[in-house]
């Protein structure tokens, strides 16, 4: 195995494979920066180009491109408050808040460094876990996957404002997200729900236009009303500083970054859960890592931990998603399903052969993920000062550019004008939530997890009836969900009792 491990590195460093990887990185870099286009779509578009390639070259090209999309997607999220990818929305909450406070450099430094750590953790997991992961994947059926979704929804308590009123608002916003997730055809009965006789709504609401609307439109309105730059009236010199401070933050909160990377890897291994879930779970965990209610209040206002957690999970999930894809031919995500097509195009069959006969190809994937992220992060740091200075450009100049980005991003998700309308509708919803002081994160979490929870609940009840509630892993996850909800309440009560004692 050790010999195959280093042989995989040498194969990736051959000039032809390395050149294809660099080409993939270049494509992925720009795809991540542009909202809405998406790594999955680009992966599908690039698949025909690998016909004549050797397996090492083909995977270097495809994975080199896909591995960096999430990293550069975070840059757009931090600078403009527009999700570069559907999976990078959680970075907006604290990353864009930091940019508005003149700490764009620090936020970008933190998200790039944590992304690199996450990518390395995911790659190491892929290298180490292939022989071990089989019993884990096989022990998780639909009841366990449903409970993971419930644990995710329980994090709404962490994403809500302090106090009973804040938590009530958070759960109501999450409930609204769950309601919006039911729009479209019932996946089991085929009945149309909340479609208003519109064929466009039969497939449900796409995540990208909803996220772009709920996050980007309120920021554009705020920028237009203020009439200043994104970072306000701050001296331009402050904006580009702090990139290495962000790197230091990654090591100050190193164990949080590692834990969030492991969350991303674990969610990546579970087929059908999705990358957006890993980011929000990591963000919820980062919020719960705050020791006091006062610390928790900083989340959403520009706390660097709210950047580190999602940044790490977003990249580590790729290594995790590759594990069931390579080992069992079960794609861990939609992008891995497309990559599975790449296996067959190059004459490879996922499964035991990838762990024996083609072990060097498997290890070349590990090295591609690591090298692609190292190169991307290094390139980003070269241009970081210039990127950070975008937040000092006057709003009147930036607003037209951002509007073009959000229109293109919303339209390209389905190439349907209905997506533009959805973006405006949820832009209005997002703006009303901002001025009313309602949290947007629980709404998005409810929307992301709604369909997943519904599908797995139906399968669990149809397959096991009520017996699934007694499965050991289900009970453990249920206890975890209860603990996640109660933890902020216990913290709040302890803080009140301490204040009463001091008074």
C-alpha positions as CSV (number, residue, x, y, z in Angstrom):
1,X,0.0,0.0,0.0
2,X,2.8,2.4,0.9
3,X,4.5,1.7,-2.5
4,X,1.2,2.3,-4.3
5,X,0.7,5.5,-2.3
6,X,3.9,7.1,-3.5
7,X,3.5,5.6,-7.0
8,X,0.2,7.5,-7.2
9,X,2.0,10.8,-6.5
10,X,4.7,10.1,-9.1
11,X,1.9,9.4,-11.7
12,X,0.1,12.7,-10.9
13,X,3.4,14.6,-11.2
14,X,4.1,13.3,-14.7
15,X,4.0,16.3,-17.1
16,X,0.9,15.2,-19.0
17,X,-1.2,14.4,-15.9
18,X,0.0,17.5,-14.1
19,X,-0.8,19.7,-17.1
20,X,-4.3,18.3,-17.3
21,X,-4.7,18.9,-13.5
22,X,-3.6,22.6,-13.9
23,X,-6.1,23.0,-16.8
24,X,-8.8,21.5,-14.5
25,X,-7.8,23.9,-11.7
26,X,-8.0,26.9,-14.0
27,X,-11.5,25.9,-15.1
28,X,-12.6,25.1,-11.5
29,X,-11.2,28.5,-10.3
30,X,-13.5,30.5,-12.5
31,X,-16.5,28.2,-12.2
32,X,-16.4,28.6,-8.4
33,X,-16.2,32.4,-8.6
34,X,-19.3,32.6,-10.9
35,X,-22.5,32.1,-8.9
36,X,-24.9,29.4,-10.0
37,X,-22.9,27.6,-12.7
38,X,-21.8,24.9,-10.3
39,X,-19.2,22.3,-10.1
40,X,-21.6,19.5,-11.0
41,X,-22.8,21.1,-14.2
42,X,-19.2,21.8,-15.3
43,X,-18.2,18.2,-14.4
44,X,-20.9,17.0,-16.7
45,X,-19.8,19.3,-19.5
46,X,-16.2,18.2,-19.3
47,X,-16.9,14.5,-19.2
48,X,-16.8,14.0,-23.1
49,X,-13.2,15.5,-23.1
50,X,-11.7,12.5,-21.2
51,X,-12.5,9.8,-23.8
52,X,-8.9,9.7,-25.2
53,X,-7.2,10.2,-21.8
54,X,-5.5,7.6,-19.6
55,X,-7.2,7.1,-16.2
56,X,-4.6,9.1,-14.3
57,X,-4.9,12.0,-16.7
58,X,-8.7,11.9,-16.8
59,X,-9.1,11.9,-13.0
60,X,-6.4,14.6,-12.6
61,X,-8.4,16.8,-15.0
62,X,-11.9,16.1,-13.5
63,X,-10.9,16.1,-9.8
64,X,-8.5,19.0,-10.2
65,X,-11.4,21.0,-11.5
66,X,-14.0,19.8,-9.0
67,X,-11.7,19.9,-5.9
68,X,-11.2,23.7,-6.2
69,X,-14.8,24.9,-7.1
70,X,-15.9,25.0,-3.4
71,X,-12.7,26.9,-2.4
72,X,-13.2,29.7,-4.9
73,X,-17.0,29.7,-4.3
74,X,-16.3,30.8,-0.8
75,X,-14.4,33.9,-2.1
76,X,-17.6,35.2,-3.9
77,X,-19.6,34.4,-0.7
78,X,-17.3,36.4,1.5
79,X,-16.8,39.5,-0.8
80,X,-20.3,40.0,-2.2
81,X,-22.7,38.0,0.0
82,X,-23.6,36.0,-3.1
83,X,-23.2,32.2,-2.8
84,X,-20.6,31.2,-5.4
85,X,-21.9,27.6,-5.1
86,X,-25.2,26.3,-3.6
87,X,-23.0,24.6,-1.0
88,X,-21.1,27.8,0.1
89,X,-24.1,29.8,1.5
90,X,-23.2,29.2,5.2
91,X,-19.9,31.1,4.6
92,X,-21.9,34.3,3.9
93,X,-23.3,34.7,7.4
94,X,-20.0,35.6,9.1
95,X,-17.7,35.9,6.1
96,X,-19.6,38.7,4.4
97,X,-20.3,40.3,7.8
98,X,-16.5,40.5,8.3
99,X,-16.0,42.0,4.8
100,X,-18.5,44.7,5.7
101,X,-16.5,45.5,8.9
102,X,-13.3,45.9,6.8
103,X,-11.9,42.4,7.6
104,X,-12.3,40.9,4.1
105,X,-8.6,39.9,4.0
106,X,-8.9,38.1,7.3
107,X,-12.1,36.3,6.3
108,X,-10.5,35.2,3.0
109,X,-7.4,34.1,4.7
110,X,-9.4,32.1,7.2
111,X,-11.7,30.5,4.6
112,X,-8.7,29.5,2.3
113,X,-6.6,28.1,5.1
114,X,-9.5,26.1,6.5
115,X,-10.5,24.9,3.0
116,X,-6.9,23.5,2.6
117,X,-7.1,21.8,6.0
118,X,-10.5,20.3,5.1
119,X,-9.3,19.1,1.7
120,X,-6.3,17.4,3.3
121,X,-8.5,15.8,6.0
122,X,-10.9,14.5,3.3
123,X,-8.0,13.1,1.2
124,X,-6.4,11.4,4.2
125,X,-9.8,9.9,5.1
126,X,-10.0,8.6,1.5
127,X,-6.5,7.1,1.8
128,X,-7.1,5.5,5.2
129,X,-10.8,4.6,5.3
130,X,-11.4,2.6,2.2
131,X,-10.8,-0.8,3.9
132,X,-12.7,0.3,7.1
133,X,-15.6,2.2,5.7
134,X,-17.6,-0.8,4.4
135,X,-19.3,-1.7,7.7
136,X,-20.0,2.0,8.4
137,X,-21.8,2.6,5.1
138,X,-23.7,-0.7,5.3
139,X,-24.9,0.0,8.9
140,X,-26.6,3.3,7.8
141,X,-30.0,2.6,6.2
142,X,-32.8,5.1,5.6
143,X,-33.8,5.4,9.3
144,X,-30.2,6.4,10.2
145,X,-30.1,8.9,7.3
146,X,-33.4,10.4,8.4
147,X,-32.1,10.9,11.9
148,X,-29.0,12.6,10.5
149,X,-31.4,15.1,8.8
150,X,-33.2,15.5,12.2
151,X,-29.9,16.2,13.9
152,X,-29.2,18.8,11.3
153,X,-32.6,20.4,11.9
154,X,-31.9,20.4,15.6
155,X,-29.0,22.8,14.9
156,X,-31.6,25.5,14.2
157,X,-31.4,26.1,18.0
158,X,-27.7,27.0,17.6
159,X,-28.4,29.2,14.6
160,X,-31.1,31.2,16.4
161,X,-30.8,34.3,18.5
162,X,-30.3,34.0,22.2
163,X,-33.3,33.5,24.5
164,X,-36.7,31.7,24.1
165,X,-38.0,34.4,21.7
166,X,-35.0,34.0,19.4
167,X,-35.2,30.3,19.4
168,X,-39.0,30.4,18.6
169,X,-38.2,32.7,15.7
170,X,-35.5,30.3,14.6
171,X,-37.8,27.3,14.6
172,X,-40.6,29.2,12.8
173,X,-38.1,30.2,10.1
174,X,-36.9,26.6,9.9
175,X,-40.5,25.5,9.6
176,X,-41.1,27.9,6.7
177,X,-38.0,26.4,5.0
178,X,-39.5,22.9,5.5
179,X,-42.8,24.1,4.0
180,X,-41.0,25.6,1.0
181,X,-39.2,22.3,0.5
182,X,-42.6,20.5,0.0
183,X,-43.3,22.5,-3.2
184,X,-43.4,20.2,-6.2
185,X,-44.5,16.6,-6.8
186,X,-44.9,14.3,-3.8
187,X,-41.9,11.9,-4.3
188,X,-44.0,8.9,-3.3
189,X,-47.7,9.6,-4.4
190,X,-46.8,11.8,-7.3
191,X,-49.4,14.4,-6.1
192,X,-48.7,18.1,-7.0
193,X,-48.2,20.2,-3.9
194,X,-48.3,24.1,-3.9
195,X,-47.6,24.2,-7.6
196,X,-50.5,26.6,-8.4
197,X,-51.0,24.8,-11.8
198,X,-47.5,25.8,-12.9
199,X,-45.5,23.2,-14.7
200,X,-42.2,24.9,-13.6
201,X,-43.0,24.2,-9.9
202,X,-43.6,20.5,-10.4
203,X,-39.9,19.8,-10.0
204,X,-39.8,21.9,-6.7
205,X,-37.7,25.0,-6.1
206,X,-34.1,24.9,-7.1
207,X,-31.7,25.7,-4.2
208,X,-29.5,28.2,-6.1
209,X,-32.1,30.9,-7.0
210,X,-33.6,30.7,-3.5
211,X,-30.2,31.1,-1.9
212,X,-29.2,33.9,-4.2
213,X,-32.4,35.7,-3.5
214,X,-32.4,35.3,0.2
215,X,-28.8,36.4,0.7
216,X,-27.8,38.6,-2.2
217,X,-30.9,40.8,-2.8
218,X,-31.0,42.2,0.8
219,X,-27.2,42.9,0.6
220,X,-27.7,44.8,-2.7
221,X,-30.6,46.9,-1.2
222,X,-28.5,47.6,1.9
223,X,-25.6,48.7,-0.3
224,X,-27.8,50.9,-2.4
225,X,-29.4,52.5,0.7
226,X,-26.1,53.1,2.4
227,X,-24.5,54.6,-0.8
228,X,-21.0,53.5,0.4
229,X,-18.7,50.6,-0.4
230,X,-19.3,47.1,1.0
231,X,-17.0,47.8,3.9
232,X,-18.5,51.2,4.5
233,X,-16.4,54.4,5.0
234,X,-13.2,52.6,6.1
235,X,-9.6,53.5,5.0
236,X,-8.7,51.3,2.0
237,X,-5.5,50.2,3.7
238,X,-7.3,48.2,6.3
239,X,-9.2,46.1,3.8
240,X,-6.3,44.2,2.4
241,X,-4.7,43.5,5.7
242,X,-5.3,40.5,7.9
243,X,-5.0,37.6,5.4
244,X,-2.3,36.0,7.5
245,X,-4.3,36.8,10.6
246,X,-7.0,34.6,9.0
247,X,-4.4,31.8,8.6
248,X,-3.4,32.3,12.2
249,X,-7.1,32.0,13.2
250,X,-7.2,28.6,11.5
251,X,-4.5,27.4,13.8
252,X,-5.9,29.2,16.9
253,X,-9.1,27.2,16.4
254,X,-7.3,24.2,14.9
255,X,-9.3,21.6,16.6
256,X,-12.6,23.2,15.6
257,X,-11.3,23.2,12.0
258,X,-10.4,19.5,12.3
259,X,-13.8,18.6,13.9
260,X,-15.7,20.5,11.1
261,X,-13.5,18.7,8.5
262,X,-14.5,15.4,10.0
263,X,-18.2,16.4,10.0
264,X,-17.8,17.2,6.3
265,X,-16.0,13.9,5.6
266,X,-18.7,11.9,7.5
267,X,-21.6,13.6,5.6
268,X,-19.7,13.1,2.3
269,X,-19.5,9.3,3.0
270,X,-23.3,9.1,3.5
271,X,-24.8,8.8,0.0
272,X,-27.7,11.2,-0.8
273,X,-27.2,13.7,2.0
274,X,-25.4,16.5,0.0
275,X,-22.7,19.1,0.4
276,X,-25.0,21.9,1.6
277,X,-25.9,19.8,4.7
278,X,-22.2,19.4,5.7
279,X,-21.7,23.1,5.6
280,X,-24.7,23.9,7.8
281,X,-23.9,21.2,10.3
282,X,-20.4,22.5,10.6
283,X,-21.6,26.0,11.0
284,X,-24.1,24.8,13.7
285,X,-21.2,22.9,15.5
286,X,-19.0,26.1,15.3
287,X,-21.8,28.1,16.9
288,X,-22.2,25.5,19.7
289,X,-18.4,25.6,20.3
290,X,-18.9,29.1,21.8
291,X,-18.4,28.9,25.6
292,X,-20.8,31.7,26.6
293,X,-24.1,33.2,25.2
294,X,-22.2,36.4,24.6
295,X,-19.8,34.6,22.3
296,X,-22.7,32.9,20.5
297,X,-24.2,36.3,19.8
298,X,-21.2,37.2,17.7
299,X,-22.1,34.4,15.2
300,X,-23.8,36.0,12.2
301,X,-22.1,39.3,13.1
302,X,-18.6,38.5,11.9
303,X,-17.1,35.7,14.0
304,X,-14.2,34.1,12.3
305,X,-15.2,30.6,13.6
306,X,-18.4,30.9,11.5
307,X,-16.0,31.1,8.5
308,X,-13.6,28.3,9.5
309,X,-16.2,25.6,10.1
310,X,-18.1,25.8,6.8
311,X,-14.9,26.4,4.9
312,X,-13.3,23.2,6.2
313,X,-16.4,21.0,5.8
314,X,-17.1,22.2,2.3
315,X,-13.8,20.8,1.1
316,X,-13.5,17.7,3.2
317,X,-16.8,16.4,2.0
318,X,-15.3,15.7,-1.5
319,X,-12.8,13.2,-0.1
320,X,-15.6,11.6,1.9
321,X,-18.0,11.4,-1.1
322,X,-15.2,9.6,-3.1
323,X,-15.0,6.8,-0.5
324,X,-18.3,5.0,-1.3
325,X,-17.9,6.0,-5.0
326,X,-14.6,4.2,-5.4
327,X,-15.1,1.4,-3.0
328,X,-18.7,0.3,-3.8
329,X,-19.8,2.3,-6.9
330,X,-22.3,4.1,-4.8
331,X,-22.0,7.9,-5.5
332,X,-21.8,10.0,-2.4
333,X,-23.2,13.1,-4.2
334,X,-24.6,14.2,-7.6
335,X,-21.1,15.2,-8.7
336,X,-19.8,11.8,-7.8
337,X,-22.6,10.2,-9.8
338,X,-21.2,12.1,-12.9
339,X,-17.6,11.1,-11.9
340,X,-18.9,7.5,-11.8
341,X,-19.6,7.9,-15.6
342,X,-15.9,8.9,-15.9
343,X,-14.9,5.5,-14.4
344,X,-16.8,3.6,-17.1
345,X,-15.6,5.9,-19.9
346,X,-12.0,5.0,-19.0
347,X,-12.7,1.3,-18.6
348,X,-12.6,1.1,-14.8
349,X,-15.2,-0.5,-12.6
350,X,-15.6,0.9,-9.1
351,X,-15.4,-1.7,-6.3
352,X,-12.7,-4.2,-5.1
353,X,-10.5,-3.7,-8.2
354,X,-10.0,-0.1,-7.3
355,X,-8.5,-1.3,-3.9
356,X,-6.3,-4.0,-5.4
357,X,-5.5,-4.0,-9.1
358,X,-6.0,-0.2,-9.6
359,X,-4.8,0.9,-6.1
360,X,-2.3,3.4,-7.7
361,X,-5.2,5.1,-9.6
362,X,-7.1,5.4,-6.3
363,X,-4.1,7.0,-4.5
364,X,-3.6,9.3,-7.5
365,X,-7.1,10.7,-6.7
366,X,-6.0,11.4,-3.1
367,X,-2.9,13.3,-4.4
368,X,-4.9,15.2,-7.0
369,X,-7.3,16.6,-4.3
370,X,-4.4,17.6,-2.1
371,X,-2.2,19.1,-4.8
372,X,-5.1,20.9,-6.5
373,X,-6.1,22.6,-3.3
374,X,-2.5,23.6,-2.3
375,X,-2.0,25.2,-5.8
376,X,-5.3,27.0,-5.7
377,X,-4.8,28.3,-2.2
378,X,-1.3,29.5,-3.0
379,X,-2.6,31.2,-6.2
380,X,-5.5,32.9,-4.2
381,X,-3.0,34.3,-1.6
382,X,-1.1,36.0,-4.5
383,X,-4.2,37.9,-5.5
384,X,-5.7,38.2,-2.0
385,X,-4.9,41.9,-1.5
386,X,-6.5,42.8,-4.9
387,X,-9.6,40.7,-4.1
388,X,-10.0,42.3,-0.6
389,X,-9.9,45.8,-2.1
390,X,-13.1,45.1,-4.1
391,X,-14.9,45.7,-0.8
392,X,-13.6,49.3,-0.9
393,X,-15.1,50.0,-4.4
394,X,-18.1,52.4,-4.3
395,X,-21.5,50.6,-4.2
396,X,-22.7,52.4,-7.4
397,X,-20.0,50.7,-9.4
398,X,-20.3,47.3,-7.7
399,X,-24.1,46.9,-7.7
400,X,-24.5,46.5,-11.6
401,X,-21.7,43.8,-11.6
402,X,-23.3,41.9,-8.6
403,X,-26.7,42.2,-10.3
404,X,-25.3,40.6,-13.5
405,X,-23.7,37.8,-11.4
406,X,-27.0,37.0,-9.6
407,X,-29.1,37.1,-12.7
408,X,-26.6,34.8,-14.5
409,X,-26.3,32.6,-11.4
410,X,-30.0,32.2,-11.0
411,X,-30.8,31.6,-14.7
412,X,-28.0,29.0,-15.3
413,X,-29.2,26.7,-12.6
414,X,-32.1,25.5,-14.8
415,X,-32.0,27.8,-17.8
416,X,-35.6,28.9,-17.0
417,X,-37.0,32.4,-16.6
418,X,-39.0,31.1,-13.6
419,X,-35.7,31.0,-11.6
420,X,-35.4,34.8,-12.0
421,X,-38.9,35.2,-10.6
422,X,-38.1,32.8,-7.7
423,X,-34.9,34.8,-7.0
424,X,-36.9,38.1,-6.7
425,X,-39.7,36.5,-4.5
426,X,-37.1,35.1,-2.1
427,X,-35.1,38.3,-2.3
428,X,-38.2,40.1,-0.9
429,X,-38.6,37.4,1.8
430,X,-35.0,37.7,2.7
431,X,-35.2,41.5,3.0
432,X,-38.3,41.3,5.2
433,X,-36.5,38.8,7.4
434,X,-33.5,41.1,7.7
435,X,-35.6,44.2,8.6
436,X,-37.8,42.2,11.0
437,X,-34.8,40.6,12.8
438,X,-35.6,37.1,11.7
439,X,-32.7,34.7,11.2
440,X,-32.2,33.4,7.6
441,X,-29.9,30.5,8.4
442,X,-32.7,28.3,9.9
443,X,-34.9,28.9,6.9
444,X,-32.1,27.7,4.6
445,X,-31.4,24.7,6.8
446,X,-35.1,23.7,6.7
447,X,-35.1,24.1,2.9
448,X,-31.9,22.0,2.4
449,X,-33.0,19.2,4.8
450,X,-36.7,19.1,4.0
451,X,-36.7,16.8,1.0
452,X,-34.0,14.6,2.4
453,X,-35.9,14.1,5.7
454,X,-39.2,13.5,3.9
455,X,-37.8,10.8,1.5
456,X,-36.0,8.9,4.2
457,X,-38.9,9.0,6.6
458,X,-41.2,7.6,4.0
459,X,-38.8,4.7,3.1
460,X,-38.2,4.0,6.8
461,X,-41.9,3.7,7.6
462,X,-42.7,1.7,4.5
463,X,-39.8,-0.7,5.1
464,X,-39.8,-1.1,8.9
465,X,-43.1,0.5,10.1
466,X,-42.5,1.6,13.7
467,X,-39.6,-0.9,14.3
468,X,-37.0,1.6,12.9
469,X,-37.4,3.7,16.0
470,X,-35.7,1.0,18.1
471,X,-32.5,0.7,16.0
472,X,-29.4,1.4,18.1
473,X,-27.9,4.1,15.8
474,X,-31.3,5.8,15.5
475,X,-31.5,6.0,19.3
476,X,-28.0,7.5,19.6
477,X,-28.7,10.1,16.9
478,X,-32.0,10.9,18.6
479,X,-30.2,11.5,21.9
480,X,-27.7,13.7,20.0
481,X,-30.5,15.8,18.4
482,X,-32.1,16.3,21.9
483,X,-28.7,17.3,23.3
484,X,-28.1,19.8,20.4
485,X,-31.5,21.5,21.2
486,X,-31.0,21.6,25.0
487,X,-27.4,22.7,25.0
488,X,-28.1,26.4,24.1
489,X,-30.9,26.5,26.7
490,X,-28.6,25.1,29.4
491,X,-25.9,27.6,28.5
492,X,-28.4,30.5,28.6
493,X,-29.7,29.4,32.0
494,X,-26.2,29.0,33.5
495,X,-25.3,32.5,32.2
496,X,-28.4,34.0,33.9
497,X,-27.6,32.3,37.2
498,X,-24.0,33.6,37.1
499,X,-25.3,37.1,36.5
500,X,-27.7,36.7,39.4
501,X,-24.9,35.6,41.7
502,X,-22.7,38.5,40.7
503,X,-25.6,40.9,41.2
